[in-house]
Amino acid sequence: MTFDRSVSRRDFVRAAGSAAVATLAAPGGLFASPAQAKRRYAMIGTGDRGTSMWGADVVRRYGDVLEFVGVCDINPKRAALAPSLIGVSCPTFTDLDEMCDRVKPDLLVVTTVDAYHAPIIVKALERGIDVLTEKPMVIDEQQCQAVLDAEKRTGRKIVVTFNYRFAPKHQLIKEILLSGEIGRVHSVDFHWYLDVYHGADYFRRWHRLKAKGGTLWVHKASHHFDLINWWLGADPVEVRAFGSLHVYGRNGTQRSTTCRACPHKKACRFYYDITTSERRMKLYVGCEDADGYHRDGCVFREDVDIYDSMNGLVTYSNGVTMTYSTNAFLPIEGYRLAFNGEKGRLEVRDYERQSWKPEVETEIAVMRSFGERRIVPVPAVQGGHGGGDDRMRDQIFRKVDVPDYMRLPDSRAGALACLTGIAARKSVEDKRPVKIAELVRL
């Protein structure tokens, strides 16, 4: 499809939607309920993401097609609290097997600590349960192989919730690339910025430990790698990466266990007052004596073993190379992205949060070789993750028609996104390039 900057934003959205549906329309609703029945929906992992995006939001929007039959968490206090936060009345459990035996779900959403995703997914598949899992699907290559083998063995289905794909601005980027306007893509520049609020927050929580989240190469960057895999329509082949810890962890000169207990509150620029959040006080502080987990941990704890500065070079099956970086201590949140093609260049600048107001939150520009630069209108949207959350959930839970290139991310997509990050982490540790083929049999 072509894009004309003279059209109104409303006309653009209408035209883009019509063209998309007309192009290889594919059925959505992979986990939609059969006629006159509801999917038996259960959750394991009842933190912020689980109880909100996959809990309360799902109940409000999809209560007509889903029956919330159970919640499970290893923390009994948080499990008991979850139904009231979600807005349901259902049994609570601390053991997955017990929940499956008693309430017999046919769809399980996995929103636990990343390291536990794989064994939970495998167990659910083997019990004949379809799985909806938060990213990352897994944190290492052994877990990845186990999940892929279990899905093949059982015939059940996995969807990985890469909601970034479904933001209208990201679909627009995909459509520009499909249009061929910049020709064949030869290289990509992708730089993601995490600010001193969001970026720092990973170092307060369990994500600070490689054994829990696989480093931000996997937990965070798998989102970005999935976008690139999807935009390019290609698989990662080899990764060369570097990572370091410049700001957090052992770099601090003053530290404590938690922000609440810290004697340096007034002096620390990263001080976080969890007491201002009633929800988190209930969900975390009120439950921490059951498992010892602190949501407001000190970002300078010496056990931090992940990176806050990451750079890499990825090569793809279609010959494209990508330079990538993420830093977790910046004054801005957002990204810069460019596709360099044989006929031109597609540039994107996205602002999510900063201390000043940008002229536009997202700018998409197409530059033609020997031609002009034009700005592509970006549709105004509401909703989480750039409007992607509801569009993704609609496709999961309802029978809708979507263009073929907007299909839900499956286990293979989940694996390739994770494996890019796993290869990057391994490259940092081993100080060598790492091929995806040496990690997993796809």
N, C-alpha and C positions, 0 to 999 in steps of 0.2 A: 504494500500500500504506500501511497505518497502522502506527504504532509505539507500543508499550506499554512504559513504563519498568518495569513490574512483571515482565516476562519475564526469564529468565536470559540471559546473554550467549550461551551455546551455543544456546539455543532461538531467539534473535534471528537469529543467523547462519544457522541452518538455514532459518528462515522466509523471511528476506530472499533467500537463495539460490534457494529454490523459487519464490518470486514472480518473481524476476528471470528465471529460465529460462523460466517460463511466459509471460512477456510478450514477444511478438515475437521468439522465438528465432531467431537468425541463425547460419549456419555460421562457425566460426572457422577457424584454420589456413590463412590466405591463402597462406603460403609453406610449407605442409605438403608433405611428399614424396608422390609418387604411390605406389600400392600396390607393395610389394616393390622400392622404389628409394630412394636417398638423394639429397637435394639436394646439389649440388656447391657448397660454401660457402667463400667467400674473404673476406679482410679487408684493408682498406687503412687504415693508421693504427694503430700498435702501442704507444700510450701506456698509461697506467693503465686508462682505461675500456675500451679495445679488448681488451687482453690479459686483463682480468678478466671484466667483465660480458658481453662479446661473444666472449670467448675461452675461458678455463678453465671458467667457469660453463656455457657452452653445451656444451662437450665433455662435461662430467660429466653434464649433464641430458638432452642431445639427441643423443648419439652414435649412437643407433639410427636416427635419421632424417636426420642430416646427416653429410656427409663433408668434413672440413676439408682443402681442396686447395691452399691457398696463402695467404701473408701478404705484404704490401707496405708499405714505408715509405721515404721519401726518405733517412732515416738508415740506412745499411747495417748499422751495428753493432746498432741497435735491432731491425731486421728479422731479423738473424741470431739475436738473443737471444730473440725472441718465441716461437718454437715450444716452447722449453723451459719458458717461463712458462705457456704455454697447456696444455701437456701433449700435444702432437701431433708427428708427424714429417711435415713437408711442405716443399715448396720455398719459398724466400724470394726476394723481388724488390725492386728499387728503382724499377721502372717498371711502371705499370699495364697498358700495352699488352702488354708482354712476359708478364706474369702471365696475362692473358686469353688470349693466343695459346697459351701452353704448357699451362696447366692447365684452361682452358675452364670457368670457374665458371658456374653459372646463377643464383646468388644472391650479391650482394656487400654486405657490411656496411661502411659508411663511418664511420670514427671518427677522422678527421684533424682538423687545425686547421680551424675553421669556414669560413674564407675559401676553402678548397679544396673544400668539399662540392659546390658547383654544377658546376664543370667535370668532376669525377669522376662525379657522378650522370648528367650528360648523356652522357658517353662510354660509361658502362656501359649505359644505356638504348639507345643507338644500336647497341651490340654485341649486343642482345637479352638483356641480363641484368637481372633484377629487382633492386631496390635496397632495402636496409634502412639508413636513415641516422639517425645521432644528431641530436638537436636542436642548434642551429637548422638547418633545412633549407638556408637561404641567409642571407646577411648584407646584401643590398641588393636593390632592386627589379629591377635589370637581371638579376641572377642568378635571381631568382624567376621572371621571365617566361621565361627560357631553360629552366629546369627544367620548368615547366608545359607549354611548347610541345613539348619533347622527349618528355615522357610521352605527350602526345596524338598526336604524330607516330609514335611507335614502338609504342604499344599495350602496353608493359611496365608494371609496377606499382612503386609506391613506398610504403613504410611509414615514417612518422616515429616515432621511439621516445619518445613522450611517456608515460613510465612513471608519472607522477603520476596520470594518469587511472585507473589500475588498482589503486591502493591501495584497500582495502575502505572506509576512511573517506571517500574521495572518491566512490566509487560510492554510498555511503549518502547523502551530500549530494545527489547527483543524484536519487536516488529520493525523498527528501523533497520536492525541488522538483517532481518529476513528480507527486507525490501531490496537489498543489494545496492543501496545508494552510495555507500562508501566502498563497495567492492569487497573482494576477499580480504578478511582481516589477517594481518601478519603479526601484530604484537598488541599487548594490552598493558596499560599502566593503571594500577589499582592501589590506592592508598587510603586506609581507613583510620579515622581519628577517634580515639576514646578520650573523653575529657576527665577532669580532676574530680568529677562526681561519679559518673557511670564507670569510668575506667578504674578509679580507686576502689569502687565497691567490690570488684572481683577479689581484691586483696584483703578485704575484711572477712570474706566468707570462705566456704570450703573450696572454692575455685582456686585458692592460693596454693593448693597442694596438687602436684602432678598426679599423684595416685588417685585423686578424687575426680579431676576434670580433664586430665591429659594435657594440661597447659592451655593457654588461650589460642595456641595453634589449632587445637581441636575444639574446645568449647565455644569460642567466639568465631574464629576464622572459618570453621566449617560452613557457617552461614554464607560467607563471602565466596568460598570455593564452590559451593553449590550454585550460586548465581553465575559464576564464570563458566562452569561446566555446562549449565543450561543455556546461557547466552551464546556460547560458542558452538554448542551441539557437539562437544568433543570430550574425550577422557584425558585426565592427567596422566603423564607418562613418567616424568622424572622431576624431582624437587631438589634444589640446593638452597639451604637456608642458614640464617644466623639469628641468634637470640641472646639477649642479655637482660640483666636486672639493674636498672640505673637509679630508680627513685625509691621504690618500696622495699619492704623486707629489711635486710641487714644494712641498708643504706641510711636508715633513720638513726638519729643520735639520741632520741628519746622514745621510749616505748612502754606499753602496758599490755595487759591481756585484752581488755575491752575499753571502748571509749567511756563507758559509764564509770569504770574504776580508775580511769587515768588521772594522774596528778598534773598532767601537762595540757589539760583541756584548752586553756586560754592561749597557750603558745603554739598549739598544733594546728596547722592549716587544713589538715584532713579530719579534724574532729567531727564526728557524726552523732547527733543527738537522737537516738532511737525513741526516746520518750515522747517525741512530738508526733509519733505515729501510733494511734490507738490500735490499729490493725496489727502492726508488727509487735507491739507490746504483748498482745494476746497470743499471736501465732508463734512468736519466737521466745521473747523474754519469759512469758508465762509458762513455757514448756521446756526451758533449757535445763532445768534440774533433772529431767528424765534422760537426756542423752549428752549433756555437756556442750551442746552446740551454741555458739554465740554469734548472733547476727551482726553485732556491732564490734567485731574483733578489730584489734589494732592493725593498721596496714603495715606497720614496721615490725611485726613479729618475725623472729629470726628463722622460723620454720618455713617461710615463703620460699618455694623452690620452682616457681614458674617465671616467665619472662615478662617484662613490661615494654620491651622494645624488640620488634621482630621484623626481619627483612628476608625476602626469598625470591627465587627465580623458578618458575614452573614451566615445563614444556608440555605440549598437548599432542594428541594423536593426529591432529590436522596440521601440525607444523607450527602452530602459534606459540609464542613465548609470552609469559606474563611476569612483570616485575610487581612485587607486592610488599606492602609494609603495614604494620599496625603499631601504634604507640598508645600507651594507656595512661598518659599523664598530661594531656594537652589542654589548652584553653578552649578548644572547640570540639564538638561532636558532629560527625558526619563523614563524608568521603569525597575524594576526587577520583575520577575514572575516565579513561580514554581508550578507544579502540582505534588503532592505526591501520587503515585499509589501503588497498592499492589505488582507490579513487578518491579517498578523502579521510577525514577523521571525525569520529563521534566523541564529543566531550560532555562530561557530566560533572556538575558541582552541587553537592547536596549539603545543606546546613540543617542539623537536627537541634543543636543547642549551642549557644554562645552568649557572651555578655553584651553583645550589640545586636541590632536588628539588621539582617541582610536585606538587600533590595528584593531578592526572591529567595525562597527556601530551597528550591530546586531549579537549576538551569540546565537544559539540554540543548546543545548546539551541534549543528552539522556543518562541517567545512568541506567543500569540494575542492579538489586539486584544480588549479587554474580557474577557480570560481569564487563564490561568495560564501560568507558565513551567515547562517540563519539560525534563529532561535525557534525551537519546536515548543509549542504550547503544551504545558503539563497540566493534566486535569486536577482540579481541586478536590480533595477527598477528606473524609473524616474517618476516625477509627484507628485502632492500634496498628503499629508497624506500617505506617503509610497507607492505611486502608486495606492492608493485606490480610489481616486476621479474619474478618467476616467473609471475605471472598474465598479464602481457603476453607473455612469451616463450612460454608454453603456447599462447596464442591465435595467435601467429605461426607456430609450428612444428608444432603438433598440431591434429588435426581435433576441435574441441570446439564445443559449442553455447553461445552467449552471448546475452544480451538484445540487441535491436537497438541500444539506446543505448550498448552497450559495444563497438561495432565498432572496429577498429583505425584510428588516425589516418592518413589518406591524404595525398596531396600538397596537396589543397585545405586540409585542416586545418593542415598544415605551413606553407603559404603565409600563411594568415590570422593564425596566431600570430606568424610572423616579421614580417609587414607591420604589425602593431600596434606592434611594437618599432621597426621601420624608420621608421614614421610619427612615433613619439615622438622618435626621434633627430633626424629632419629638422625636427620642430617646435622642438626645443631650438636647433638650428643656425640655422633661418630665423626664429625668434621669431614663429611664426604657427601657427594650426591647420592640420592636414594631413588631407586626405581620402584614404581607402584607394583610392578609384576613380581618383585621379590618379597612382597608382603602378604598377598592374598591371591587365591585362585578365584577369579571372577567367572 
